Amino acid sequence: MTYKNWHDLLVNSNYILVVLNTLLYFIGYRNNSVAYKIICFYLLLCTIVQGYSSYLASFSKPNLFLSHYYFVGQFLLLSLFYKQILKGAIKKKVINLCLLIVPILVAIIYIVKPEEYLRFNLIEVIITSLPLVFFAFLFFLENLNFSKKFIYFNSGVFVYLIASTFLFSVGNYIVEAEIAKSITSYVWILNNIMYSIYLLLIFVEWYKNFLKPNANK
């Protein structure tokens, strides 16, 4: 298969997965916790951004600006999610501080360099992703027996954000260094594969912990 075939297969499969996850999670929206509801809106954000991005791409229109809404939206929603599930006043204060500082930093980037709005911004990826990796790590420390609710979702967040931040950094370096385009293609395919694993873990979370009506009790 060519790169385009692999790319289209992964993108379409991931969109099916994210739509499926969104529908499944929203089915149990009314009967679950605030943390669960936040995941619902996070998945809805993923569905909208990915769908609109594909729509624009089909007409060869620029869609990189959508990445800003995705990364900032992901940071805000998942930070609120971790604020709900992490224990301890200090941890919650750290999350509140990040919720204040990170959006300000992102805003400064686009005030100083408004032309960056139409580009992919690696700095934005890093400052919105690393705090979430830290929060996910804290959740692991609180649940070393790996038996608690949200452990699959948290595993997906932790693994995917580390992998995607690394891959975006590598991809950005390759583009700037004008290295062979084929290498860049493999980087994006690998990122799509990691996203597929992330979406599957989100499905496993629903299946293991929320499929049954009494799962939230």
C-alpha positions as CSV (number, residue, x, y, z in Angstrom):
1,M,0.0,0.0,0.0
2,T,1.1,3.5,-0.7
3,Y,1.5,6.2,1.9
4,K,-1.8,7.8,0.9
5,N,-3.6,4.5,1.2
6,W,-2.2,3.9,4.7
7,H,-2.9,7.5,5.7
8,D,-6.5,7.5,4.4
9,L,-7.1,4.1,6.0
10,L,-5.9,5.2,9.4
11,V,-7.6,8.6,9.3
12,N,-11.0,7.1,8.3
13,S,-10.6,4.3,10.9
14,N,-9.8,6.7,13.6
15,Y,-12.7,8.9,12.7
16,I,-15.1,5.9,12.9
17,L,-13.5,5.1,16.3
18,V,-13.8,8.6,17.7
19,V,-17.5,8.9,16.6
20,L,-18.3,5.4,18.0
21,N,-16.6,6.3,21.4
22,T,-18.5,9.6,21.5
23,L,-21.9,7.9,20.9
24,L,-21.2,5.2,23.5
25,Y,-20.1,7.6,26.2
26,F,-23.0,10.0,25.6
27,I,-25.4,7.1,26.1
28,G,-24.4,7.0,29.8
29,Y,-24.1,10.8,30.1
30,R,-26.9,11.3,32.6
31,N,-26.1,8.5,35.0
32,N,-22.4,9.1,35.5
33,S,-20.0,11.4,37.3
34,V,-18.8,14.9,36.3
35,A,-15.4,13.4,35.3
36,Y,-17.3,11.0,32.9
37,K,-19.3,13.9,31.5
38,I,-16.0,15.8,30.8
39,I,-14.8,12.8,28.8
40,C,-18.0,13.0,26.7
41,F,-17.3,16.6,25.8
42,Y,-13.7,15.9,25.1
43,L,-14.7,13.2,22.6
44,L,-17.2,15.5,21.1
45,L,-14.4,18.1,20.6
46,C,-12.3,15.4,18.9
47,T,-15.1,14.4,16.6
48,I,-15.9,17.9,15.5
49,V,-12.3,18.9,15.0
50,Q,-11.4,15.7,13.1
51,G,-14.5,15.8,11.0
52,Y,-14.1,19.5,10.0
53,S,-10.4,19.0,9.4
54,S,-11.2,16.1,7.0
55,Y,-13.9,18.2,5.3
56,L,-11.5,21.1,4.7
57,A,-8.8,18.7,3.5
58,S,-11.2,17.2,0.9
59,F,-11.4,20.6,-0.7
60,S,-7.7,21.2,-0.4
61,K,-8.3,24.0,2.1
62,P,-6.0,24.9,5.0
63,N,-6.9,23.1,8.2
64,L,-3.9,23.5,10.4
65,F,-5.6,26.4,12.4
66,L,-7.9,23.7,13.8
67,S,-5.0,22.2,15.7
68,H,-5.0,25.2,18.0
69,Y,-8.6,24.6,19.1
70,Y,-7.9,20.9,19.5
71,F,-4.8,21.3,21.7
72,V,-6.2,24.1,23.8
73,G,-9.6,22.4,24.1
74,Q,-7.9,19.1,25.0
75,F,-5.8,20.8,27.7
76,L,-8.8,22.7,29.3
77,L,-11.1,19.7,29.3
78,L,-8.6,17.1,30.5
79,S,-7.2,19.4,33.1
80,L,-10.8,19.7,34.5
81,F,-11.1,16.0,34.2
82,Y,-8.0,15.4,36.4
83,K,-9.1,18.1,38.8
84,Q,-12.2,15.9,39.4
85,I,-10.4,12.5,39.9
86,L,-7.1,13.5,41.6
87,K,-7.0,13.7,45.4
88,G,-5.5,16.4,47.5
89,A,-5.8,20.1,47.7
90,I,-2.2,20.7,46.5
91,K,-2.7,18.8,43.3
92,K,-6.0,20.6,42.6
93,K,-4.2,24.0,43.2
94,V,-1.5,22.9,40.7
95,I,-4.1,22.2,38.1
96,N,-5.8,25.5,38.8
97,L,-2.5,27.3,38.3
98,C,-1.9,25.5,35.0
99,L,-5.4,26.3,33.9
100,L,-4.5,30.0,34.4
101,I,-0.9,30.0,33.1
102,V,-1.1,27.8,30.0
103,P,-3.9,29.7,28.2
104,I,-2.1,33.0,28.9
105,L,1.1,31.6,27.4
106,V,-0.8,30.4,24.3
107,A,-2.5,33.7,23.9
108,I,0.8,35.5,24.1
109,I,2.2,33.4,21.3
110,Y,-0.5,34.5,18.9
111,I,-0.5,38.1,20.0
112,V,3.2,38.3,19.4
113,K,3.1,36.2,16.2
114,P,-0.4,36.3,14.8
115,E,0.9,34.6,11.6
116,E,1.4,31.4,13.7
117,Y,-2.4,31.0,13.7
118,L,-2.3,29.4,10.3
119,R,0.6,27.1,11.1
120,F,1.3,24.1,13.2
121,N,2.8,25.3,16.5
122,L,5.1,22.9,18.3
123,I,5.5,25.1,21.3
124,E,1.7,25.1,21.8
125,V,1.7,21.3,21.6
126,I,4.4,21.0,24.3
127,I,3.0,23.5,26.8
128,T,-0.6,22.1,26.5
129,S,0.5,18.4,26.5
130,L,3.2,18.1,29.2
131,P,1.0,19.3,32.1
132,L,-1.5,16.6,31.1
133,V,1.2,13.9,31.1
134,F,2.2,15.0,34.6
135,F,-1.5,14.8,35.8
136,A,-1.8,11.4,34.3
137,F,1.4,10.3,36.1
138,L,0.0,11.6,39.4
139,F,-3.1,9.5,38.8
140,F,-0.9,6.4,38.3
141,L,0.8,7.1,41.6
142,E,-2.6,7.3,43.3
143,N,-3.7,4.0,41.8
144,L,-0.7,1.6,41.8
145,N,-3.0,-1.5,41.8
146,F,-4.4,-0.4,38.4
147,S,-7.9,-1.4,39.4
148,K,-9.6,1.9,39.6
149,K,-12.1,3.5,37.2
150,F,-10.5,5.6,34.4
151,I,-7.3,3.7,34.5
152,Y,-7.5,2.7,30.8
153,F,-8.4,6.2,29.8
154,N,-5.6,7.6,31.8
155,S,-3.2,5.1,30.3
156,G,-4.2,6.2,26.8
157,V,-3.7,9.9,27.7
158,F,-0.3,9.2,29.2
159,V,1.1,7.0,26.4
160,Y,-0.4,9.0,23.5
161,L,0.6,12.4,24.7
162,I,4.1,11.4,25.3
163,A,4.4,9.6,21.9
164,S,2.6,12.4,20.0
165,T,4.6,15.2,21.6
166,F,7.8,13.3,20.7
167,L,6.6,12.5,17.1
168,F,5.5,16.1,16.5
169,S,8.9,17.3,17.7
170,V,10.7,14.9,15.4
171,G,8.4,15.7,12.5
172,N,8.9,19.4,13.0
173,Y,12.7,19.0,13.0
174,I,12.6,16.9,9.9
175,V,10.5,19.5,8.0
176,E,12.8,22.4,9.2
177,A,15.9,20.4,8.3
178,E,14.5,19.5,4.9
179,I,15.1,15.8,5.4
180,A,13.5,13.3,3.0
181,K,9.8,13.7,2.8
182,S,9.3,10.0,3.0
183,I,10.6,10.0,6.6
184,T,8.1,12.7,7.6
185,S,5.4,10.5,6.1
186,Y,6.4,7.6,8.4
187,V,6.3,9.8,11.4
188,W,2.7,10.9,10.7
189,I,1.7,7.3,10.0
190,L,3.2,6.3,13.4
191,N,1.3,9.1,15.1
192,N,-1.9,8.0,13.6
193,I,-1.3,4.4,14.8
194,M,-0.7,5.8,18.3
195,Y,-3.9,7.7,18.1
196,S,-5.7,4.5,17.1
197,I,-4.3,2.8,20.2
198,Y,-5.5,5.8,22.3
199,L,-9.0,5.6,20.9
200,L,-9.1,1.8,21.5
201,L,-8.1,2.3,25.2
202,I,-10.9,4.9,25.5
203,F,-13.3,2.2,24.2
204,V,-11.9,-0.4,26.6
205,E,-12.5,2.1,29.4
206,W,-16.1,2.3,28.5
207,Y,-16.5,-1.5,27.9
208,K,-14.8,-2.4,31.2
209,N,-16.1,0.2,33.5
210,F,-19.3,1.8,32.1
211,L,-21.0,-0.8,29.9
212,K,-23.1,-2.2,32.7
213,P,-25.8,0.0,34.2
214,N,-24.4,-0.3,37.7
215,A,-20.8,0.4,36.6
216,N,-20.9,3.9,38.1
217,K,-22.0,2.7,41.5
